[in-house]
């Protein structure tokens, strides 16, 4: 018997995908504002604040596969993943509020308290984010539907970026200012909104009945053999290789923007406009790139998006723009390709589940998504560390009007890092076995194996 699912109508697709808006209220907030909150409000040194952030990112990466393994074992009448989302929503909101509460402590006790609140948030975030991402592979096996879900997920995630960037500071001021718990009360509002989206996800989604597939799917990662089976999944290994390169590219773009406008353009305020434009443009770019995926396939989408972003990198390297408009245009073109790459790898990820089952006879869902998120977060941490290291190598000095030489070195540094990372990402996409039509053939063969036990085994 083949697993069945409730038909995915447009309202159900939207009801599921809006959860990514909730997740990114949290994620974009800590990306944009948490480090500033640690240094300027809590009073931690930049080195200490950075160390806490890095430690939390590594911790977060480590617990993702563990959470995925635990969730793969879950069996309830409501499904495997929906209960985690429903039960985890409120603790996640509370941990987010605690993250922005400035304790009246000093010294090592303050460091311990801030670190503990950050680690608690990462645990709570994982208990919602991993099952939410894993649902994509279970809600539908249809290529077109998965691409639509991925596009909607990226669209809602992109919507959270400008909302957080534009609303946080005004809300902080309305709540009494940064030094008067303004960030905390803003976090309370953000937590309420995010929790509402997760409740909606749990209410509208329906996981398929999969009793007949449990034997195939219930291979739990109890030993090294499970990691070996994932290592044999060539499509997944190339996907996470491309992800590491793509993460370096994304991190360099996001981290360098404010520095570029302050020290190269000479107008720090323009960076917020450029960032808002880049995130808002995703509303147009995601449907456009999804259309490309439907016409050419996800692998060629990735390659096309890489070429688009490389054109922006070439402009940055050759022109080294110093005017606000030309600099915004360079970042916008690079961001255009970056959005396409994100649509590609998120939409290809569920397909690697079936590819792995086809090649090894073992189906990993949440565990595989957990490994993917592990690699992504390790990549984010390493990329941020590399970018910070290179800033120090070029003699970055925030007290200098030119950033201690950063104004002349930054365009070349961006072009070099983004160019190398995009080339590596594009190569991984080119080598992927998930060419157009491959997934359809694999799912058809898997269905035939389930109907004919004599055919079961790795591909």
RAHURA-V897819 format. One record per pair of residues at least 12 apart in sequence whose ideal C-beta (glycine too) atoms are under 7 Angstrom apart, sorted by the first residue. I is the first residue (numbers start at 1). J is the second residue. D is the distance in whole Angstrom. If there is no record, write none. Layout:
i->{I/I}
j->{J/J}
d->{D/D}
This chain:
i->{1/2/2/3/3/3/3/4/4/5/5/5/5/6/8/8/8/12/12/13/13/13/14/15/15/15/15/16/16/16/16/16/16/17/17/17/17/18/18/18/18/19/19/19/19/20/20/20/21/21/21/21/21/22/22/22/23/23/24/24/24/25/25/25/25/25/26/26/26/28/28/28/29/29/29/32/32/33/35/35/37/37/38/38/41/41/41/41/42/42/44/48/52/52/52/54/54/56/56/56/57/57/57/58/59/59/60/60/60/61/61/61/63/63/64/64/64/64/64/64/65/65/65/65/67/67/67/67/68/68/68/68/68/69/69/69/71/71/71/71/71/72/72/72/72/73/79/80/81/81/81/81/82/82/82/84/84/84/85/85/85/85/85/85/86/86/88/88/88/89/89/89/89/90/91/92/92/92/93/93/93/93/95/95/95/96/96/96/96/97/97/97/97/98/98/99/99/99/99/100/100/100/101/128/130/130/130/130/131/132/133/133/134/134/134/135/136/136/137/137/137/138/138/138/139/141/143/143/144/146/146/147/147/147/147/150/150/150/151/151/151/151/153/154/154/154/154/154/155/155/155/158/158/158/158/161/162/162/162/165/165/165/165/166/168/171/171/172/216/216/217/217/219/221/229/229/229/230/230/230/230/232/232/233/233/233/233/233/234/235/235/235/235/235/236/236/236/238/238/238/239/239/239/239/240/240/241/242/242/242/242/243/243/243/243/244/244/245/245/245/245/246/246/246/246/247/247/247/247/248/248/248/248/249/249/249/249/249/250/251/251/251/251/252/252/252/252/253/253/253/253/253/255/255/256/256/257/257/257/257/258/259/259/259/260/260/261/261/263/263/263/263/263/264/264/264/264/264/265/265/265/267/270/274/274/277/277/278/278/278/281/281/282/285/285/285/286/286/289/289/289/289/289/290/292/293/293/297/297/298/298/298/298/299/299/299/299/299/301/301/301/302/302/302/302/303/303/303/304/305/305/305/305/306/306/306/306/306/306/308/308/308/309/309/309/309/309/310/310/311/312/312/312/312/313/313/313/313/313/315/315/316/316/316/316/317/317/320/334/341/348/349/351/351/352/353/353/354/354/354/354/355/355/356/357/358/358/358/358/359/359/360/361/361/361/390/391/394/394/394}
j->{212/447/450/208/209/210/213/208/209/139/140/206/208/206/139/140/145/204/205/148/149/152/152/200/201/204/205/135/139/149/201/204/205/149/152/153/156/156/197/200/201/132/197/198/201/153/156/157/156/157/159/160/197/194/197/198/129/132/157/160/161/160/164/190/193/194/96/125/194/160/161/164/164/168/190/164/165/168/49/53/100/183/52/114/102/178/179/183/102/114/114/111/114/115/118/381/385/118/119/122/377/380/381/381/119/122/122/126/377/374/377/378/123/126/126/130/370/373/374/377/367/370/371/374/126/127/130/370/130/366/367/369/370/220/221/367/84/130/131/134/366/220/365/366/367/220/207/207/131/134/135/207/202/205/207/127/128/131/128/131/132/198/201/202/199/202/124/127/128/128/195/198/199/195/124/124/125/128/191/192/194/195/120/121/124/121/187/190/191/184/187/188/191/117/120/117/118/121/187/183/184/187/184/198/366/369/370/373/366/201/369/373/365/366/369/205/149/350/350/353/365/207/208/365/205/443/439/440/294/347/350/290/293/294/347/343/346/347/286/287/290/343/346/282/286/342/343/346/282/283/286/279/282/283/286/279/276/279/280/272/275/276/279/276/186/186/189/186/357/363/363/365/362/367/356/360/362/356/364/368/371/359/360/352/355/356/359/360/433/352/355/432/433/434/352/356/368/428/431/432/345/348/349/352/372/375/428/345/425/428/429/345/375/376/379/375/379/421/424/425/428/341/345/421/425/376/379/380/383/379/383/417/421/338/418/421/422/425/338/380/383/384/387/387/414/417/418/331/334/335/338/418/384/387/410/414/271/274/275/331/271/403/406/410/327/410/274/327/402/403/406/407/410/322/327/407/410/411/322/324/327/324/324/328/331/328/332/331/332/335/332/335/339/336/339/340/339/343/301/305/339/340/343/343/304/343/347/435/436/344/347/348/434/429/432/434/435/436/340/343/344/341/344/345/429/426/429/430/340/337/340/341/344/337/341/422/425/426/429/336/337/340/334/336/337/338/422/419/422/333/330/333/334/337/334/415/418/419/422/330/333/330/411/414/415/412/415/411/418/425/434/372/434/439/368/365/368/439/442/443/446/434/442/368/446/442/445/446/459/458/459/458/456/457/458/413/406/406/409/413}
d->{4/6/7/4/6/4/5/5/6/6/7/7/4/4/6/6/6/5/7/6/6/6/7/5/7/3/7/7/7/7/6/7/5/6/4/5/5/6/5/6/7/5/5/6/4/5/4/5/4/7/6/5/6/4/3/6/6/7/5/3/7/5/6/5/6/5/6/6/6/5/5/4/5/7/6/6/6/6/6/6/6/6/7/7/6/5/7/7/5/6/7/6/6/5/6/6/7/4/6/5/6/6/4/6/6/6/4/7/5/5/4/5/7/5/6/6/4/4/4/7/6/4/5/5/5/6/5/6/5/4/4/6/2/6/5/5/6/6/5/7/4/6/6/5/5/6/3/6/4/5/5/7/5/6/6/6/7/4/6/5/6/5/6/5/7/4/6/4/4/6/5/4/6/6/5/4/6/5/3/7/6/5/5/4/4/6/5/7/5/6/5/5/6/5/7/5/6/5/7/4/5/4/5/6/6/6/5/6/7/7/5/7/6/4/5/6/6/5/4/5/5/5/6/7/7/6/6/7/7/6/5/6/5/6/5/6/5/4/5/6/4/6/7/7/5/6/5/7/7/7/5/6/3/7/7/3/5/5/5/7/6/6/7/6/6/4/7/5/7/5/4/7/4/5/7/5/5/7/6/6/6/6/5/6/6/4/6/7/6/5/4/6/5/5/4/6/7/5/6/5/6/6/6/6/6/5/4/6/5/3/6/6/6/6/7/6/5/5/4/4/7/5/7/7/5/6/4/6/6/7/5/7/4/6/5/4/5/7/6/6/4/6/6/6/6/5/6/7/6/7/6/7/7/5/7/5/5/6/6/6/4/7/6/6/6/6/7/7/6/4/5/4/7/6/7/5/6/6/6/5/5/6/5/5/6/6/6/6/6/4/7/7/5/6/4/7/6/6/6/7/6/4/5/6/6/7/6/7/3/5/5/5/7/6/5/6/6/7/6/7/5/6/4/7/4/6/5/6/7/5/3/5/6/6/6/5/6/4/7/6/4/6/5/7/2/6/5/7/5/6/5/3/4/7/6/5/5/5/7/5/7/5/6/6/5/7/4/4/7/6/6/6/6/5/7/6/6/7/5/6/6/7/6/7/6/5/7/6/4/5/5/5/7/5/5/6/7/6/4/7}
